[in-house]
Amino acid sequence: MGAFWELSTERAIGFSVGQIPVSKIEEYGERRGYDPITLNIFKQMIRTMDAAYLTWLTNEREKKAKTKNRKRKR
């Protein structure tokens, strides 16, 4: 979990939040000496966590936008 949050700082942020770059995930694993099999599993885990996080983040932003729009209409 700590690796995920540390790697989250490597995201491109513009109009929206981007995915964690695969190159940064690989660099992280290589710096820690992960063998190729472990590195592959690590990449899959981080990418899965990242997809779930981005889905959650999108849903939260949509909820806030709806709430904000409801308040404006009152």
KETIRO-673587 format. One record per atom (N, C-alpha, C, O): residue number from 1; residue in one letter; x, z, y. Coordinates in nm, 2 decimals, always signed. Each point is the difference from the previous one (the first is absolute). Layout:
KETIRO-673587
{NUM 'A' {X Z Y}}
...
END
This chain:
KETIRO-673587
{1 'M' {+0.08 +0.00 -0.12}}
{1 'M' {-0.08 +0.00 +0.12}}
{1 'M' {+0.09 +0.00 +0.12}}
{1 'M' {-0.03 -0.07 +0.10}}
{2 'G' {+0.14 +0.15 -0.10}}
{2 'G' {+0.09 +0.00 +0.11}}
{2 'G' {+0.06 -0.14 +0.03}}
{2 'G' {+0.01 -0.03 +0.12}}
{3 'A' {+0.02 -0.04 -0.22}}
{3 'A' {+0.06 -0.13 +0.01}}
{3 'A' {-0.10 -0.09 +0.07}}
{3 'A' {+0.03 -0.08 +0.09}}
{4 'F' {-0.16 +0.09 -0.12}}
{4 'F' {-0.10 -0.09 +0.06}}
{4 'F' {-0.01 +0.03 +0.15}}
{4 'F' {+0.00 -0.09 +0.08}}
{5 'W' {-0.01 +0.22 -0.04}}
{5 'W' {-0.01 +0.03 +0.14}}
{5 'W' {+0.13 -0.04 +0.08}}
{5 'W' {-0.01 -0.04 +0.11}}
{6 'E' {+0.12 +0.06 -0.18}}
{6 'E' {+0.13 -0.05 +0.07}}
{6 'E' {+0.00 -0.15 +0.01}}
{6 'E' {+0.04 -0.05 +0.11}}
{7 'L' {-0.08 -0.02 -0.21}}
{7 'L' {+0.00 -0.15 +0.01}}
{7 'L' {-0.11 -0.05 +0.10}}
{7 'L' {+0.01 -0.11 +0.05}}
{8 'S' {-0.11 +0.19 -0.03}}
{8 'S' {-0.11 -0.04 +0.09}}
{8 'S' {+0.06 -0.02 +0.15}}
{8 'S' {-0.06 -0.07 +0.08}}
{9 'T' {+0.17 +0.13 -0.06}}
{9 'T' {+0.06 -0.01 +0.14}}
{9 'T' {+0.06 -0.14 +0.01}}
{9 'T' {+0.04 -0.04 +0.12}}
{10 'E' {-0.03 -0.04 -0.22}}
{10 'E' {+0.06 -0.13 +0.00}}
{10 'E' {-0.11 -0.11 +0.02}}
{10 'E' {+0.04 -0.12 +0.01}}
{11 'R' {-0.16 +0.16 +0.01}}
{11 'R' {-0.11 -0.10 +0.02}}
{11 'R' {+0.01 -0.07 +0.13}}
{11 'R' {+0.05 +0.05 +0.10}}
{12 'A' {-0.09 -0.18 -0.10}}
{12 'A' {-0.01 -0.07 +0.13}}
{12 'A' {-0.14 +0.04 +0.06}}
{12 'A' {-0.10 +0.00 -0.07}}
{13 'I' {+0.10 +0.04 +0.19}}
{13 'I' {-0.12 +0.04 +0.07}}
{13 'I' {-0.02 -0.09 +0.12}}
{13 'I' {+0.09 +0.00 +0.09}}
{14 'G' {-0.20 -0.07 -0.09}}
{14 'G' {-0.03 -0.08 +0.12}}
{14 'G' {-0.15 +0.02 +0.03}}
{14 'G' {-0.04 +0.12 +0.03}}
{15 'F' {-0.04 -0.22 -0.05}}
{15 'F' {-0.15 +0.02 +0.02}}
{15 'F' {-0.06 +0.07 -0.12}}
{15 'F' {-0.10 +0.06 +0.02}}
{16 'S' {+0.17 -0.06 -0.13}}
{16 'S' {-0.04 +0.08 -0.11}}
{16 'S' {+0.12 +0.05 -0.07}}
{16 'S' {+0.12 -0.03 +0.03}}
{17 'V' {-0.14 +0.12 -0.13}}
{17 'V' {+0.11 +0.06 -0.08}}
{17 'V' {+0.03 -0.09 -0.11}}
{17 'V' {-0.09 -0.04 -0.08}}
{18 'G' {+0.21 +0.00 +0.06}}
{18 'G' {+0.04 -0.09 -0.11}}
{18 'G' {+0.05 +0.08 -0.12}}
{18 'G' {+0.00 +0.12 +0.00}}
{19 'Q' {+0.02 -0.19 -0.11}}
{19 'Q' {+0.05 +0.05 -0.12}}
{19 'Q' {+0.14 +0.05 +0.01}}
{19 'Q' {+0.08 -0.05 +0.09}}
{20 'I' {-0.04 +0.14 -0.18}}
{20 'I' {+0.14 +0.04 +0.00}}
{20 'I' {+0.08 -0.12 -0.06}}
{20 'I' {-0.04 -0.05 -0.11}}
{21 'P' {+0.14 +0.00 +0.18}}
{21 'P' {+0.08 -0.12 -0.06}}
{21 'P' {+0.06 +0.03 -0.13}}
{21 'P' {+0.06 +0.11 -0.02}}
{22 'V' {-0.07 -0.20 -0.07}}
{22 'V' {+0.06 +0.02 -0.14}}
{22 'V' {+0.15 +0.02 +0.01}}
{22 'V' {+0.05 +0.07 -0.07}}
{23 'S' {+0.01 -0.14 +0.17}}
{23 'S' {+0.15 +0.02 +0.01}}
{23 'S' {+0.03 +0.14 +0.03}}
{23 'S' {+0.11 +0.05 -0.04}}
{24 'K' {-0.19 +0.02 +0.12}}
{24 'K' {+0.03 +0.14 +0.03}}
{24 'K' {-0.03 +0.09 -0.12}}
{24 'K' {+0.08 +0.10 -0.02}}
{25 'I' {-0.17 -0.13 -0.06}}
{25 'I' {-0.03 +0.07 -0.12}}
{25 'I' {+0.12 -0.02 -0.10}}
{25 'I' {+0.05 +0.10 -0.06}}
{26 'E' {+0.00 -0.22 +0.05}}
{26 'E' {+0.12 -0.03 -0.09}}
{26 'E' {+0.12 +0.08 +0.06}}
{26 'E' {+0.07 +0.06 -0.08}}
{27 'E' {-0.05 -0.07 +0.21}}
{27 'E' {+0.12 +0.07 +0.06}}
{27 'E' {-0.01 +0.15 -0.03}}
{27 'E' {+0.10 +0.06 -0.04}}
{28 'Y' {-0.22 +0.00 +0.05}}
{28 'Y' {-0.01 +0.14 -0.02}}
{28 'Y' {+0.04 +0.03 -0.15}}
{28 'Y' {+0.07 +0.10 -0.02}}
{29 'G' {-0.13 -0.17 -0.07}}
{29 'G' {+0.03 +0.02 -0.14}}
{29 'G' {+0.15 -0.02 -0.04}}
{29 'G' {+0.06 +0.07 -0.07}}
{30 'E' {+0.00 -0.18 +0.13}}
{30 'E' {+0.14 -0.03 -0.03}}
{30 'E' {+0.09 +0.11 +0.06}}
{30 'E' {+0.10 +0.04 -0.07}}
{31 'R' {-0.13 +0.01 +0.19}}
{31 'R' {+0.08 +0.11 +0.06}}
{31 'R' {-0.01 +0.13 -0.09}}
{31 'R' {+0.10 +0.08 +0.00}}
{32 'R' {-0.21 -0.07 -0.08}}
{32 'R' {-0.01 +0.12 -0.08}}
{32 'R' {+0.05 -0.03 -0.15}}
{32 'R' {-0.01 +0.09 -0.08}}
{33 'G' {+0.06 -0.21 +0.06}}
{33 'G' {+0.06 -0.03 -0.13}}
{33 'G' {-0.10 -0.03 -0.11}}
{33 'G' {+0.04 +0.01 -0.12}}
{34 'Y' {-0.16 -0.06 +0.16}}
{34 'Y' {-0.09 -0.03 -0.11}}
{34 'Y' {+0.04 -0.12 -0.08}}
{34 'Y' {+0.05 -0.10 +0.06}}
{35 'D' {-0.06 +0.11 -0.19}}
{35 'D' {+0.03 -0.12 -0.08}}
{35 'D' {-0.11 -0.10 +0.02}}
{35 'D' {-0.10 +0.03 +0.05}}
{36 'P' {+0.12 -0.16 -0.10}}
{36 'P' {-0.10 -0.10 +0.03}}
{36 'P' {-0.14 +0.03 -0.05}}
{36 'P' {-0.10 -0.03 +0.07}}
{37 'I' {+0.09 +0.09 -0.19}}
{37 'I' {-0.13 +0.03 -0.05}}
{37 'I' {-0.07 +0.11 +0.09}}
{37 'I' {-0.12 -0.01 +0.03}}
{38 'T' {+0.19 +0.11 +0.00}}
{38 'T' {-0.05 +0.11 +0.08}}
{38 'T' {-0.04 -0.05 +0.14}}
{38 'T' {-0.10 +0.03 +0.06}}
{39 'L' {+0.19 -0.12 -0.01}}
{39 'L' {-0.03 -0.06 +0.14}}
{39 'L' {-0.13 -0.08 -0.01}}
{39 'L' {-0.08 +0.00 +0.10}}
{40 'N' {+0.06 -0.08 -0.20}}
{40 'N' {-0.12 -0.07 -0.02}}
{40 'N' {-0.12 +0.09 +0.00}}
{40 'N' {-0.10 -0.03 +0.07}}
{41 'I' {+0.10 +0.13 -0.15}}
{41 'I' {-0.11 +0.10 +0.00}}
{41 'I' {-0.02 +0.06 +0.13}}
{41 'I' {-0.12 +0.02 +0.05}}
{42 'F' {+0.23 +0.02 +0.02}}
{42 'F' {-0.01 +0.06 +0.13}}
{42 'F' {-0.07 -0.09 +0.10}}
{42 'F' {-0.09 +0.04 +0.08}}
{43 'K' {+0.13 -0.17 -0.08}}
{43 'K' {-0.06 -0.10 +0.09}}
{43 'K' {-0.15 -0.01 -0.03}}
{43 'K' {-0.08 +0.00 +0.10}}
{44 'Q' {+0.04 -0.01 -0.22}}
{44 'Q' {-0.14 -0.01 -0.04}}
{44 'Q' {-0.08 +0.12 +0.05}}
{44 'Q' {-0.11 -0.01 +0.05}}
{45 'M' {+0.17 +0.13 -0.07}}
{45 'M' {-0.06 +0.12 +0.05}}
{45 'M' {-0.02 +0.01 +0.15}}
{45 'M' {-0.11 +0.03 +0.05}}
{46 'I' {+0.21 -0.06 +0.02}}
{46 'I' {+0.00 +0.00 +0.15}}
{46 'I' {-0.10 -0.11 +0.05}}
{46 'I' {-0.08 +0.03 +0.09}}
{47 'R' {+0.08 -0.15 -0.15}}
{47 'R' {-0.09 -0.11 +0.04}}
{47 'R' {-0.15 +0.04 -0.03}}
{47 'R' {-0.08 -0.03 +0.09}}
{48 'T' {+0.06 +0.10 -0.20}}
{48 'T' {-0.14 +0.05 -0.03}}
{48 'T' {-0.04 +0.10 +0.10}}
{48 'T' {-0.11 +0.00 +0.05}}
{49 'M' {+0.20 +0.10 -0.02}}
{49 'M' {-0.04 +0.10 +0.09}}
{49 'M' {-0.02 -0.06 +0.14}}
{49 'M' {-0.09 +0.04 +0.07}}
{50 'D' {+0.17 -0.13 -0.03}}
{50 'D' {-0.01 -0.07 +0.13}}
{50 'D' {-0.13 -0.07 +0.01}}
{50 'D' {-0.07 +0.01 +0.11}}
{51 'A' {+0.03 -0.08 -0.21}}
{51 'A' {-0.13 -0.08 +0.00}}
{51 'A' {-0.11 +0.10 +0.02}}
{51 'A' {-0.10 -0.02 +0.08}}
{52 'A' {+0.10 +0.13 -0.15}}
{52 'A' {-0.10 +0.10 +0.01}}
{52 'A' {-0.01 +0.07 +0.14}}
{52 'A' {-0.10 +0.02 +0.06}}
{53 'Y' {+0.22 +0.00 -0.01}}
{53 'Y' {+0.01 +0.06 +0.14}}
{53 'Y' {-0.06 -0.10 +0.10}}
{53 'Y' {-0.07 +0.05 +0.09}}
{54 'L' {+0.11 -0.17 -0.10}}
{54 'L' {-0.05 -0.10 +0.10}}
{54 'L' {-0.15 -0.02 -0.01}}
{54 'L' {-0.06 -0.02 +0.10}}
{55 'T' {+0.01 +0.02 -0.22}}
{55 'T' {-0.15 +0.00 -0.02}}
{55 'T' {-0.06 +0.12 +0.07}}
{55 'T' {-0.10 -0.02 +0.07}}
{56 'W' {+0.15 +0.13 -0.10}}
{56 'W' {-0.06 +0.13 +0.06}}
{56 'W' {+0.01 -0.01 +0.15}}
{56 'W' {-0.09 +0.03 +0.07}}
{57 'L' {+0.21 -0.07 -0.01}}
{57 'L' {+0.02 -0.01 +0.14}}
{57 'L' {-0.10 -0.10 +0.06}}
{57 'L' {-0.06 +0.03 +0.11}}
{58 'T' {+0.04 -0.14 -0.17}}
{58 'T' {-0.10 -0.10 +0.05}}
{58 'T' {-0.14 +0.06 +0.01}}
{58 'T' {-0.07 -0.02 +0.09}}
{59 'N' {+0.03 +0.09 -0.20}}
{59 'N' {-0.13 +0.06 -0.01}}
{59 'N' {-0.02 +0.11 +0.11}}
{59 'N' {-0.10 +0.01 +0.06}}
{60 'E' {+0.20 +0.07 -0.04}}
{60 'E' {+0.00 +0.10 +0.10}}
{60 'E' {-0.02 -0.06 +0.14}}
{60 'E' {-0.07 +0.05 +0.08}}
{61 'R' {+0.15 -0.16 -0.05}}
{61 'R' {-0.01 -0.06 +0.13}}
{61 'R' {-0.14 -0.06 +0.02}}
{61 'R' {-0.06 +0.00 +0.11}}
{62 'E' {+0.00 -0.06 -0.22}}
{62 'E' {-0.13 -0.06 +0.01}}
{62 'E' {-0.11 +0.11 +0.03}}
{62 'E' {-0.09 -0.02 +0.08}}
{63 'K' {+0.11 +0.14 -0.14}}
{63 'K' {-0.09 +0.11 +0.02}}
{63 'K' {+0.00 +0.05 +0.14}}
{63 'K' {-0.10 +0.02 +0.07}}
{64 'K' {+0.22 -0.01 -0.01}}
{64 'K' {+0.02 +0.04 +0.13}}
{64 'K' {-0.06 -0.10 +0.10}}
{64 'K' {-0.05 +0.04 +0.10}}
{65 'A' {+0.07 -0.17 -0.13}}
{65 'A' {-0.05 -0.10 +0.09}}
{65 'A' {-0.16 +0.00 +0.00}}
{65 'A' {-0.06 -0.01 +0.11}}
{66 'K' {+0.00 +0.03 -0.23}}
{66 'K' {-0.14 +0.01 +0.00}}
{66 'K' {-0.05 +0.13 +0.07}}
{66 'K' {-0.10 -0.01 +0.08}}
{67 'T' {+0.17 +0.12 -0.09}}
{67 'T' {-0.04 +0.12 +0.07}}
{67 'T' {+0.01 -0.02 +0.15}}
{67 'T' {-0.09 +0.04 +0.07}}
{68 'K' {+0.19 -0.11 -0.03}}
{68 'K' {+0.02 -0.02 +0.14}}
{68 'K' {-0.10 -0.09 +0.06}}
{68 'K' {-0.05 +0.02 +0.11}}
{69 'N' {+0.01 -0.13 -0.19}}
{69 'N' {-0.11 -0.09 +0.04}}
{69 'N' {-0.13 +0.07 +0.01}}
{69 'N' {-0.08 -0.03 +0.09}}
{70 'R' {+0.05 +0.12 -0.18}}
{70 'R' {-0.13 +0.08 +0.00}}
{70 'R' {+0.00 +0.08 +0.13}}
{70 'R' {-0.11 +0.01 +0.06}}
{71 'K' {+0.22 +0.05 -0.02}}
{71 'K' {+0.00 +0.09 +0.11}}
{71 'K' {-0.02 -0.08 +0.13}}
{71 'K' {-0.07 +0.04 +0.09}}
{72 'R' {+0.12 -0.16 -0.09}}
{72 'R' {-0.02 -0.09 +0.12}}
{72 'R' {-0.14 -0.04 +0.02}}
{72 'R' {-0.05 -0.02 +0.11}}
{73 'K' {-0.02 -0.01 -0.22}}
{73 'K' {-0.14 -0.04 +0.00}}
{73 'K' {-0.10 +0.10 +0.05}}
{73 'K' {-0.11 -0.03 +0.04}}
{74 'R' {+0.15 +0.16 -0.04}}
{74 'R' {-0.09 +0.11 +0.04}}
{74 'R' {-0.01 +0.01 +0.14}}
{74 'R' {-0.08 +0.08 +0.05}}
END
